[in-house]
Amino acid sequence: MTTLALDHAPARPVSMKRLFGPERGLAALGLLLLALLLPTLFAGIVDGRMTNDVSVWSKPVKFQFALAVYVLTLAFFARWLPAGTQDKSWYRIYIGAVIGAIILETVWLMGAAVNGVPAHFNRTPVGEAIYMAMGGFAVLLTSASAVYAWQIGRNRDTGLPPVLKESIVVGLALVLPLTVITAGTMSSFDGHWVGGVRSDAAGLAIFGWARDGGDLRVAHFFSTHAMHFLPAAGLVSLAVFGRDERRPIRVAIVLFVALVAFTFVQALSGRPFLAFIG
């Protein structure tokens, strides 16, 4: 296996230290969230309580997996931060706050499931207060992608091919603004549905997206995964067009933002995503 820097070094066995050595805090949190999936999935099997017609443990499972992927991706990208970044006090304080926000989000999701109440769109006074606080924590943890984009973008010694570096930086940079727009709009609604039956029981396989009306989670999903889709496009562009040709990845960036905009407007119009699947 070669590194993303494509330095043609001899292949070496992949280890956790090689993958996540520069940012052990985020890596440890990601692995903890993955380990937490096992008892959460078990709870969903033995606990028959429902919310929105699906298991009360469905949301904790989805968020644990999504947050694990998020922090493990950041931990992987940490290798391209400027040298010494992890040793700076501002960075340690900031990443500590991000980790704390993710832990609090996870605790609340698990606590809501234990009590059999919705973690989101819980219109009780206490639920509203916690929801607002969790929204602030969500912005904080999502901002880590923007901080990484800024730091990697200013680092001239990444060793990355220009096209791949641009795809990583832009992918990371887009996560925060796109997510704030899509998730912020969703939080102002009384749920993620726009039209259709207010139930997750008959949603699209795996994702659970509504098939009989709009679902704001679609645009939110693509927004949060800009940090994965665009670097993947960068790898394809690198293989096909070479390290210095940036026009293809810039076209991909425009098309990706257009996809987010399309699915966002589609949901607001009350139309389901991939309605022909069913």
RODO-2510 file (C-alpha; in nm, 4 decimals, decimal comma):
residues 278
     n   res          X          Y          Z
     1     m     0,0000     0,0000     0,0000
     2     t     0,1422     0,3402    -0,0967
     3     t     0,0916     0,6646     0,0874
     4     l    -0,1298     0,9411    -0,0505
     5     a     0,1820     1,1478    -0,1065
     6     l     0,2608     0,8986    -0,3851
     7     d     0,6309     0,8980    -0,3084
     8     h     0,6676     0,5409    -0,4407
     9     a     0,8094     0,4229    -0,1088
    10     p     0,8091     0,0460    -0,0502
    11     a     0,4777    -0,0827     0,0796
    12     r     0,4617    -0,1296     0,4563
    13     p     0,1940    -0,2930     0,6712
    14     v    -0,0808    -0,0537     0,7745
    15     s    -0,0933     0,0086     1,1494
    16     m    -0,3094     0,2303     1,3683
    17     k    -0,0019     0,4363     1,4571
    18     r     0,0764     0,4957     1,0894
    19     l    -0,2857     0,5881     1,0140
    20     f    -0,3581     0,8118     1,3113
    21     g    -0,0291     0,8753     1,4927
    22     p    -0,0275     1,2567     1,4553
    23     e    -0,3694     1,3009     1,6174
    24     r    -0,4208     1,0356     1,8814
    25     g    -0,7004     1,2154     2,0672
    26     l    -0,9393     1,2162     1,7722
    27     a    -0,8301     0,8665     1,6724
    28     a    -0,8971     0,7306     2,0210
    29     l    -1,2391     0,8964     2,0253
    30     g    -1,3248     0,7477     1,6868
    31     l    -1,2290     0,3980     1,7973
    32     l    -1,4258     0,4436     2,1203
    33     l    -1,7354     0,5424     1,9219
    34     l    -1,6970     0,2369     1,7004
    35     a    -1,6638     0,0143     2,0082
    36     l    -1,9750     0,1773     2,1558
    37     l    -2,1714     0,0638     1,8517
    38     l    -2,1766    -0,2961     1,9770
    39     p    -2,3674    -0,2351     2,3031
    40     t    -2,5883     0,0235     2,1290
    41     l    -2,6844    -0,2234     1,8561
    42     f    -2,7516    -0,4860     2,1229
    43     a    -2,9761    -0,2406     2,3080
    44     g    -3,1698    -0,1877     1,9868
    45     i    -3,2252    -0,5625     1,9551
    46     v    -3,3516    -0,6207     2,3092
    47     d    -3,5385    -0,2907     2,3558
    48     g    -3,8591    -0,2745     2,1540
    49     r    -3,9462     0,0900     2,2203
    50     m    -3,9965     0,3152     1,9183
    51     t    -3,9678     0,6806     1,8219
    52     n    -4,0798     0,7972     1,4770
    53     d    -4,1730     0,4299     1,4206
    54     v    -3,8113     0,3081     1,4431
    55     s    -3,6060     0,1883     1,7383
    56     v    -3,5170     0,4500     1,9973
    57     w    -3,1603     0,3276     1,9501
    58     s    -3,1536     0,3966     1,5765
    59     k    -3,0362     0,7567     1,6104
    60     p    -2,7531     0,6792     1,8583
    61     v    -2,6274     0,4080     1,6204
    62     k    -2,6281     0,6424     1,3201
    63     f    -2,4598     0,9258     1,5068
    64     q    -2,1948     0,7046     1,6658
    65     f    -2,0972     0,5684     1,3265
    66     a    -2,1105     0,9082     1,1536
    67     l    -1,9085     1,0821     1,4257
    68     a    -1,6548     0,7995     1,4289
    69     v    -1,6040     0,8352     1,0535
    70     y    -1,5740     1,2126     1,0932
    71     v    -1,3084     1,2146     1,3663
    72     l    -1,1115     0,9254     1,2158
    73     t    -1,1012     1,1129     0,8848
    74     l    -0,9721     1,4239     1,0613
    75     a    -0,7154     1,2120     1,2460
    76     f    -0,5981     1,0700     0,9121
    77     f    -0,5733     1,4176     0,7559
    78     a    -0,3791     1,5451     1,0590
    79     r    -0,0568     1,4160     0,8990
    80     w    -0,0726     1,7150     0,6640
    81     l    -0,1093     1,9843     0,9279
    82     p     0,1925     2,2167     0,9566
    83     a     0,4708     2,0632     1,1632
    84     g     0,4270     2,1213     1,5353
    85     t     0,0580     2,2155     1,5151
    86     q    -0,0446     1,9453     1,7627
    87     d     0,1999     2,0834     2,0177
    88     k     0,0548     2,4337     2,0203
    89     s    -0,1629     2,5296     2,3148
    90     w    -0,4444     2,6769     2,1033
    91     y    -0,4721     2,3511     1,9108
    92     r    -0,4771     2,1314     2,2208
    93     i    -0,7465     2,3478     2,3822
    94     y    -0,9517     2,3601     2,0630
    95     i    -0,9367     1,9870     1,9873
    96     g    -1,0135     1,9175     2,3529
    97     a    -1,3295     2,1284     2,3162
    98     v    -1,4244     1,9435     1,9962
    99     i    -1,3780     1,6074     2,1666
   100     g    -1,5812     1,7282     2,4645
   101     a    -1,8643     1,8434     2,2344
   102     i    -1,8756     1,5042     2,0624
   103     i    -1,8799     1,3217     2,3956
   104     l    -2,1664     1,5392     2,5216
   105     e    -2,3616     1,4833     2,1976
   106     t    -2,3145     1,1091     2,2358
   107     v    -2,4153     1,1099     2,6022
   108     w    -2,7335     1,3039     2,5232
   109     l    -2,8281     1,0713     2,2366
   110     m    -2,7761     0,7673     2,4575
   111     g    -2,9628     0,9299     2,7471
   112     a    -3,2587     1,0154     2,5244
   113     a    -3,2724     0,6551     2,4025
   114     v    -3,2586     0,5200     2,7585
   115     n    -3,5523     0,7447     2,8492
   116     g    -3,7406     0,6624     2,5290
   117     v    -3,7722     1,0246     2,4148
   118     p    -3,6682     1,1940     2,0880
   119     a    -3,3190     1,3414     2,1044
   120     h    -3,4052     1,5937     1,8323
   121     f    -3,7208     1,8004     1,7864
   122     n    -3,8181     1,7277     2,1451
   123     r    -4,0579     2,0157     2,2072
   124     t    -4,0640     1,9946     2,5861
   125     p    -3,8978     2,2903     2,7648
   126     v    -3,6062     2,0746     2,8782
   127     g    -3,5799     1,9090     2,5384
   128     e    -3,5749     2,2467     2,3616
   129     a    -3,3003     2,3775     2,5898
   130     i    -3,0833     2,0699     2,5391
   131     y    -3,1496     2,0751     2,1647
   132     m    -3,0256     2,4342     2,1421
   133     a    -2,7138     2,3474     2,3410
   134     m    -2,6474     2,0436     2,1233
   135     g    -2,6838     2,2666     1,8171
   136     g    -2,4029     2,4839     1,9484
   137     f    -2,1881     2,1779     2,0138
   138     a    -2,2635     2,0530     1,6619
   139     v    -2,1322     2,3780     1,5116
   140     l    -1,8218     2,3549     1,7303
   141     l    -1,7377     1,9988     1,6298
   142     t    -1,8106     2,0673     1,2624
   143     s    -1,5801     2,3696     1,2695
   144     a    -1,2852     2,1312     1,3095
   145     s    -1,3106     2,0549     0,9378
   146     a    -1,2717     2,4261     0,8569
   147     v    -0,9740     2,4603     1,0921
   148     y    -0,8080     2,1619     0,9261
   149     a    -0,8769     2,3091     0,5814
   150     w    -0,7117     2,6363     0,6859
   151     q    -0,4086     2,4682     0,8402
   152     i    -0,3499     2,2151     0,5612
   153     g    -0,4055     2,4851     0,2989
   154     r    -0,1314     2,7040     0,4465
   155     n     0,1144     2,4160     0,4791
   156     r     0,3570     2,4181     0,1854
   157     d     0,5305     2,0991     0,2958
   158     t     0,2500     1,8431     0,2722
   159     g     0,4179     1,6539    -0,0111
   160     l     0,0760     1,6088    -0,1704
   161     p     0,0178     1,6429    -0,5442
   162     p    -0,1442     1,9842    -0,6050
   163     v    -0,4720     1,8393    -0,7316
   164     l    -0,5077     1,6118    -0,4307
   165     k    -0,4202     1,8846    -0,1821
   166     e    -0,6824     2,1135    -0,3374
   167     s    -0,9487     1,8428    -0,3212
   168     i    -0,8753     1,7749     0,0472
   169     v    -0,8648     2,1427     0,1473
   170     v    -1,1827     2,2372    -0,0407
   171     g    -1,3625     1,9220     0,0755
   172     l    -1,2833     2,0064     0,4367
   173     a    -1,3645     2,3748     0,3904
   174     l    -1,7104     2,3072     0,2464
   175     v    -1,8297     2,0904     0,5346
   176     l    -1,8959     2,3752     0,7783
   177     p    -2,0883     2,6231     0,5577
   178     l    -2,2925     2,3571     0,3782
   179     t    -2,3774     2,1799     0,7032
   180     v    -2,4711     2,5020     0,8833
   181     i    -2,7108     2,5903     0,6002
   182     t    -2,8730     2,2480     0,5659
   183     a    -2,8764     2,1476     0,9320
   184     g    -2,9689     2,4984     1,0434
   185     t    -3,2698     2,4969     0,8142
   186     m    -3,3683     2,1504     0,9336
   187     s    -3,3511     2,2621     1,2973
   188     s    -3,5974     2,5430     1,2229
   189     f    -3,8523     2,2896     1,0996
   190     d    -4,0569     2,0557     1,3162
   191     g    -3,8632     1,7542     1,1914
   192     h    -3,6680     1,6520     0,8831
   193     w    -3,9772     1,5737     0,6768
   194     v    -4,1323     1,8132     0,4248
   195     g    -4,4667     1,6624     0,3320
   196     g    -4,5378     1,2898     0,3347
   197     v    -4,5957     1,0705     0,6371
   198     r    -4,4008     1,1745     0,9461
   199     s    -4,2443     0,8325     0,9972
   200     d    -3,9024     0,6771     0,9387
   201     a    -4,0375     0,3231     0,9184
   202     a    -4,0623     0,3055     0,5383
   203     g    -3,7572     0,5143     0,4504
   204     l    -3,4916     0,4394     0,1907
   205     a    -3,2826     0,1359     0,2823
   206     i    -2,9823     0,2041     0,5121
   207     f    -3,0263     0,5831     0,5087
   208     g    -3,3917     0,5959     0,6134
   209     w    -3,4677     0,8946     0,3877
   210     a    -3,8376     0,9558     0,3198
   211     r    -3,9779     0,8127    -0,0020
   212     d    -4,3139     0,9896     0,0012
   213     g    -4,2020     1,3487     0,0589
   214     g    -3,9015     1,5728     0,1058
   215     d    -3,6286     1,4850     0,3542
   216     l    -3,3760     1,7502     0,4593
   217     r    -3,1344     1,4823     0,5812
   218     v    -3,0313     1,4124     0,2205
   219     a    -2,8635     1,7488     0,1637
   220     h    -2,7262     1,7348     0,5186
   221     f    -2,5654     1,3973     0,4430
   222     f    -2,3883     1,5200     0,1309
   223     s    -2,2816     1,8391     0,3108
   224     t    -2,1113     1,6553     0,5945
   225     h    -1,9381     1,4164     0,3539
   226     a    -1,7795     1,6789     0,1293
   227     m    -1,4567     1,5869     0,3107
   228     h    -1,4864     1,2351     0,1658
   229     f    -1,6449     1,2808    -0,1766
   230     l    -1,4113     1,5535    -0,2995
   231     p    -1,0810     1,3901    -0,1925
   232     a    -1,2080     1,0717    -0,3618
   233     a    -1,2705     1,2774    -0,6759
   234     g    -0,9213     1,4204    -0,6350
   235     l    -0,7718     1,0718    -0,6351
   236     v    -0,9586     0,9879    -0,9554
   237     s    -0,8461     1,3143    -1,1166
   238     l    -0,4880     1,2442    -1,0093
   239     a    -0,4954     0,8989    -1,1671
   240     v    -0,6573     1,0117    -1,4911
   241     f    -0,5322     1,3674    -1,5532
   242     g    -0,2111     1,3885    -1,3494
   243     r    -0,0906     1,5768    -1,0444
   244     d    -0,0920     1,9334    -1,1803
   245     e    -0,4158     1,9460    -1,3798
   246     r    -0,6695     2,1073    -1,1472
   247     r    -0,9556     2,1863    -1,3833
   248     p    -1,1277     1,8471    -1,3455
   249     i    -1,1363     1,8690    -0,9656
   250     r    -1,2677     2,2247    -0,9839
   251     v    -1,5485     2,1032    -1,2089
   252     a    -1,6142     1,8258    -0,9552
   253     i    -1,6319     2,0841    -0,6747
   254     v    -1,8904     2,2905    -0,8638
   255     l    -2,0942     1,9783    -0,9441
   256     f    -2,0828     1,8646    -0,5823
   257     v    -2,2073     2,1991    -0,4501
   258     a    -2,4783     2,1869    -0,7167
   259     l    -2,5784     1,8399    -0,5930
   260     v    -2,6135     1,9678    -0,2369
   261     a    -2,8171     2,2653    -0,3593
   262     f    -3,0375     2,0406    -0,5740
   263     t    -3,1155     1,7940    -0,2942
   264     f    -3,1771     2,0827    -0,0553
   265     v    -3,4267     2,2542    -0,2860
   266     q    -3,5786     1,9171    -0,3749
   267     a    -3,6473     1,8439    -0,0080
   268     l    -3,7876     2,1909     0,0579
   269     s    -4,0215     2,1339    -0,2369
   270     g    -4,1550     1,8205    -0,0695
   271     r    -4,0122     1,5845    -0,3312
   272     p    -3,8322     1,2633    -0,2269
   273     f    -3,4773     1,1795    -0,3243
   274     l    -3,4510     0,8767    -0,5585
   275     a    -3,8274     0,8341    -0,5481
   276     f    -3,8060     0,5666    -0,8188
   277     i    -3,6345     0,3290    -0,5728
   278     g    -3,8768     0,1455    -0,3625
***
